[in-house]
Amino acid sequence: MSDNHIHPSTRPATKNVDRAGGVPTPRWHVAIVNHNAEHTIARTIAAQGIPTYVASQPQLRIWRDGRRRHIDHVVIPSTIFIHCTEPQRRTLLQTTPGLHRFLIDRATATPPRPATIPDQQIQRLRFMLGATDTPVEFIPRPLTPGQHITVIRGPLRGLHAEILTTPAYTTPTTTSPTTSSTTSPTPTTSDPSDNTINTPYPPTARILIRLHQLGCATVAISPLDIQPLPA
């Protein structure tokens, strides 16, 4: 895998003990960030001495006029992995522009706590993205009609609702490093230096609230803005 997927720290990370949970070592946390700014935000954090990882895959694009360009296709949109302690996580959340929130484990942790990814799983993901020439597709957590959720971001934050319809995800129509495709539009990025494909925003789901003996109200919402409630 090319080195530009990993944003290593530029100085040794400060040894900071997680006083809240007693975890003295950094772990991989999942940060939700601005769309198409994954690499930019990851570099900003890495410059503070905190390693980050953007799950992306090199691909070759060929335009109809014959222009060729290698790009980094972000496989998990609006998401970066940050190897940090709990105090560092809290500081980053308060001080990093474009970082909206960290994924919270509300389904299996009591009380809820920041979700972390085991080192071995990150290593497997890095190996898959670096070793295969076939485009990798990420399938997000499953949402099922009737599932109870809470909205955790945006103007509906705090609303408890149910899933009415689930998003229809499709395999990205992109190319691998050893193949090519003909494309008419020019990809755009939030930071041209990222050389990153403009990844389509995740499709929306529909949620509903019930009104007893009357019916229900429904609205479209991004899956990034909701969190399943414990069963």
VMD Tcl script that draws the C-alpha trace (Angstrom):
set ca {
  {0.00 0.00 0.00}
  {1.24 3.46 -0.82}
  {2.47 5.56 2.08}
  {0.01 8.39 1.46}
  {-2.79 6.38 3.06}
  {-1.04 6.59 6.44}
  {-0.41 9.88 8.19}
  {2.22 9.05 10.84}
  {2.95 11.40 13.67}
  {5.72 13.92 13.16}
  {6.91 13.70 16.76}
  {6.59 11.14 19.55}
  {3.12 11.22 21.08}
  {2.93 12.43 24.65}
  {2.26 9.67 27.15}
  {-1.13 10.65 28.43}
  {-3.12 8.41 30.75}
  {-6.85 7.97 30.24}
  {-7.94 9.11 33.68}
  {-11.61 8.59 32.87}
  {-11.35 4.93 31.88}
  {-7.90 3.97 33.10}
  {-6.55 3.22 29.62}
  {-2.88 4.32 29.45}
  {-2.28 3.31 25.83}
  {-3.61 4.84 22.58}
  {-6.29 3.01 20.62}
  {-7.78 3.42 17.17}
  {-10.81 5.72 17.46}
  {-13.27 6.39 14.63}
  {-13.76 10.07 13.77}
  {-16.54 11.45 11.55}
  {-15.21 14.39 9.54}
  {-16.15 16.75 6.72}
  {-16.90 15.03 3.42}
  {-13.95 15.01 0.98}
  {-11.61 16.44 3.64}
  {-10.44 13.14 5.13}
  {-6.76 13.46 4.15}
  {-6.58 17.16 5.01}
  {-7.92 16.64 8.53}
  {-5.79 13.51 9.02}
  {-2.63 15.49 8.17}
  {-3.63 18.27 10.58}
  {-3.95 15.75 13.41}
  {-0.78 13.88 12.44}
  {1.15 17.16 12.65}
  {0.32 17.16 16.37}
  {2.12 13.86 16.89}
  {-0.96 11.62 16.68}
  {-1.00 8.86 14.01}
  {-4.02 8.73 11.70}
  {-5.21 6.42 8.93}
  {-7.50 7.11 5.98}
  {-8.87 3.96 4.34}
  {-8.25 4.71 0.68}
  {-7.17 2.86 -2.44}
  {-5.08 4.03 -5.42}
  {-6.95 4.04 -8.71}
  {-6.29 5.25 -12.25}
  {-8.72 7.52 -14.07}
  {-8.59 8.14 -17.83}
  {-10.62 10.97 -19.37}
  {-12.03 11.02 -22.90}
  {-9.38 13.50 -23.96}
  {-6.67 11.00 -22.97}
  {-5.62 12.60 -19.69}
  {-4.61 10.12 -16.99}
  {-4.45 10.66 -13.26}
  {-3.81 8.43 -10.25}
  {-6.21 9.21 -7.44}
  {-6.91 7.97 -3.92}
  {-10.46 6.69 -3.64}
  {-11.63 7.05 -0.03}
  {-13.29 3.72 0.73}
  {-15.03 4.82 3.96}
  {-16.33 8.35 3.29}
  {-16.23 11.04 5.99}
  {-14.25 8.72 8.29}
  {-10.69 8.68 9.59}
  {-9.06 6.45 12.20}
  {-7.07 8.20 14.94}
  {-4.63 6.37 17.23}
  {-5.00 8.35 20.45}
  {-5.70 8.22 24.17}
  {-8.99 9.38 25.67}
  {-7.62 12.79 26.78}
  {-6.21 13.33 23.28}
  {-9.56 12.33 21.75}
  {-11.39 14.92 23.84}
  {-8.90 17.63 22.93}
  {-9.12 16.82 19.21}
  {-12.91 16.95 19.31}
  {-12.77 20.46 20.76}
  {-9.92 21.88 18.66}
  {-9.99 20.22 15.21}
  {-11.95 22.06 12.49}
  {-13.99 19.68 10.37}
  {-14.03 16.89 12.98}
  {-17.69 16.52 13.95}
  {-17.73 13.64 16.40}
  {-16.28 10.27 17.37}
  {-18.22 7.05 16.93}
  {-19.75 6.00 20.26}
  {-20.50 2.41 21.22}
  {-24.03 2.60 22.62}
  {-25.13 -0.90 21.65}
  {-22.60 -3.08 23.53}
  {-21.02 -0.73 26.11}
  {-22.67 0.19 29.42}
  {-22.38 3.06 29.95}
  {-21.74 4.18 26.33}
  {-18.10 4.86 25.52}
  {-16.04 5.81 22.45}
  {-15.85 2.95 19.97}
  {-12.35 1.61 19.26}
  {-11.06 -0.66 16.51}
  {-8.55 -3.44 17.39}
  {-5.07 -3.04 15.92}
  {-5.40 -6.36 14.09}
  {-8.52 -5.20 12.24}
  {-6.82 -1.98 11.13}
  {-3.84 -4.03 9.90}
  {-6.14 -6.34 7.92}
  {-7.91 -3.38 6.33}
  {-4.59 -1.79 5.37}
  {-3.38 -5.08 3.89}
  {-6.56 -5.57 1.85}
  {-6.48 -2.05 0.42}
  {-2.78 -2.27 -0.37}
  {-2.64 -5.78 -1.81}
  {-5.59 -6.01 -4.18}
  {-6.07 -4.40 -7.59}
  {-9.81 -4.93 -7.33}
  {-11.85 -1.98 -5.99}
  {-12.78 -2.54 -2.35}
  {-16.34 -1.78 -1.29}
  {-17.23 -0.83 2.27}
  {-20.62 -2.02 3.55}
  {-21.69 0.17 6.50}
  {-23.42 -1.09 9.60}
  {-26.76 -2.62 8.69}
  {-29.92 -0.67 9.31}
  {-33.23 -2.52 9.27}
  {-36.77 -1.19 8.98}
  {-38.33 -0.93 12.41}
  {-34.99 -0.49 14.17}
  {-35.07 2.14 16.93}
  {-32.43 4.87 16.64}
  {-31.50 8.24 18.08}
  {-30.30 11.19 16.00}
  {-26.90 12.32 17.27}
  {-26.03 15.17 14.88}
  {-27.76 17.97 13.01}
  {-30.99 19.88 13.63}
  {-32.84 16.71 14.73}
  {-30.24 15.80 17.36}
  {-31.82 14.01 20.31}
  {-34.82 12.72 18.36}
  {-35.73 9.07 18.99}
  {-37.26 7.42 15.93}
  {-37.54 4.25 13.89}
  {-35.97 3.26 10.57}
  {-38.56 3.32 7.79}
  {-36.37 2.60 4.75}
  {-32.68 1.79 4.50}
  {-30.10 3.41 2.18}
  {-29.37 1.71 -1.12}
  {-25.59 1.42 -1.36}
  {-24.02 0.56 -4.69}
  {-20.54 -0.55 -5.65}
  {-18.43 2.49 -6.65}
  {-17.86 2.72 -10.41}
  {-14.16 3.37 -10.10}
  {-11.07 1.70 -11.48}
  {-8.12 -0.15 -10.02}
  {-4.46 0.80 -10.51}
  {-4.13 -1.76 -13.31}
  {-7.38 -0.90 -15.12}
  {-8.92 2.26 -16.48}
  {-12.24 3.85 -17.36}
  {-13.42 6.73 -19.48}
  {-14.85 9.58 -17.48}
  {-16.20 12.90 -18.64}
  {-16.33 15.05 -15.49}
  {-13.20 16.06 -13.67}
  {-13.00 14.84 -10.04}
  {-12.92 17.64 -7.48}
  {-11.49 17.67 -3.99}
  {-11.68 19.93 -0.99}
  {-7.90 20.12 -1.10}
  {-6.31 19.66 -4.56}
  {-3.11 18.41 -2.93}
  {-5.02 15.44 -1.58}
  {-5.36 13.95 -5.09}
  {-8.48 12.26 -3.69}
  {-11.59 11.33 -5.62}
  {-14.74 13.28 -4.81}
  {-16.62 10.45 -3.12}
  {-20.43 10.56 -3.39}
  {-22.09 11.34 -0.08}
  {-23.70 8.28 1.51}
  {-27.32 7.69 0.47}
  {-30.04 8.63 2.91}
  {-32.28 6.48 5.06}
  {-35.78 7.46 6.14}
  {-36.82 7.60 9.78}
  {-40.26 7.93 11.30}
  {-42.01 8.89 14.50}
  {-45.38 7.38 15.29}
  {-48.49 9.27 16.38}
  {-50.81 6.89 18.22}
  {-53.99 6.11 16.23}
  {-53.11 8.81 13.72}
  {-50.12 7.78 11.61}
  {-46.45 8.70 11.39}
  {-44.15 11.50 10.27}
  {-41.11 10.59 8.18}
  {-37.97 12.38 7.02}
  {-34.78 11.54 5.09}
  {-31.51 11.56 7.05}
  {-27.89 10.55 6.56}
  {-26.86 7.27 8.24}
  {-23.87 9.20 9.62}
  {-26.25 11.22 11.78}
  {-27.97 8.36 13.60}
  {-27.04 5.78 16.21}
  {-28.93 2.51 16.85}
  {-30.37 2.22 20.34}
  {-29.65 -0.87 22.46}
  {-32.17 -3.64 21.92}
}
mol new
graphics top color blue
foreach p $ca { graphics top sphere $p radius 0.5 }
foreach p [lrange $ca 0 end-1] q [lrange $ca 1 end] { graphics top cylinder $p $q radius 0.2 }
display resetview
